[in-house]
C-alpha cells in the first residue's frame, strides 16, 4: 500500500502545483491549549503566503479559543470575531506534536447563521493539498455554503491512526487522531459560526479508515461519515461500537488493488464493513438500491434506528476512486447524504 500511495502522491502533487499556481492561503498559528487569539495575514509579503488571500484582504485578529465566546460548537453562539470567506492555514499543538490543517470558508459566509463543517482527510503518504485537488469537495462546499477542513497527517509518510489495520507511523505510534479532530472542531468553532449538529467526515484510503473510526469513536461529535476506499479498520470489525446509530456512506471500487473490495490479509471486505454498520445502526430488512449510474450503484439500509442509513456505493473504479469509470460524483453524493443527517 505504501508504494502505491507514494507513487500516487508524487503524481498528484505535480498536478496540484500546476493547477493551483500561486494562489496561496494565509497562515494562522494557533494552539488548542492556551485559548489565545490568532493573527491572520493577508498573504502580501510573507514567504509563507506567496499570493493574495481571497478571504480577509488584510490583517485581522481571529477568535479567542478559550474565552467562552467561541462558536456554536463550544459556546452556544457565533464567535464575536470570525474569519471571512477564503482560505487559511492553521497550526495546532496536540498529543505532543505540532499539527496543521487547511480551512476553506465558502463565498458569501457572513457569520449571521451557522454553517456545516466537513473534514476531507487525505490518504497514506499524501497531504491536504493533494486531497483538496482530487476529491472535488472544494467545488461542492463553495456551491452549498459549507466550510471544509483538510487536515495533515503525521510522520515522514503522512498517516493517520485509523484502527488496527491502518496505517503507517500513526498506527505504530498510536497517535490520538480522533482527539486531534475534536481539537480542530473546537478551534474552528471558535473562529466560525459552525453548526454543531452538522459536522461530517470523509476521506480517501487511510483517510477513509479514520473516517470510519470517527464514526466508531466520535459519534457524539460527527453527524455522518463517507469513507472512500477503506473499510472499518478495527480487528475484529465488531470492535467498532459507536455511542449512537450514525449514518455511514462507504464508497469502494471493484477495481481497487491496493485495498481490495473483497478484503484479504486481515482487512475486512467492503461488504463486511457494510454489514457491520447495518448491525451497529440496528437496521432491519435487506438493503435496496438507491443510486445507479452505468455499472456503479449504491445500496442502502434505510430502515434503521434513529432515522440513520447505512450505505455502500460499489463503483467501477480503482483505489483512487474519485476518477471512476462511470464518473460518479463522490463528493456531491456524499454531501447529498450528509445533508439528510444531523446530530439528534
Secondary structure, DSSP 8 states (H G I E B T S, - for coil): -HHHHHHHHHHHHHHHHHHHTT---EEEE--TTT---EEE--SSS-TTT-S--TTTSS-EEE--TTSS---HHHHSS--SS---SEEEEEEEEETTEEEEEEEEE-TT--SSS-EEEEEEE--TT--HHHHHHHH-HHHHHHHHT-EEEEE--BTTTTB---BTTB-HHHHHTT--HHHHHHHHHHHHHTTS-EEEEEEEEEEETHHHHHHHHHHHH-TTT-SEEEEES----SSSGGG---SS--EEEEEEETT-SSS-TT-BTTB--HHHHHHHHHHHTT--S--EEEEEETTEEEEEE-S-GGG--EEEEEESB-SSTTSBTT---HHHHHHHHHTT----
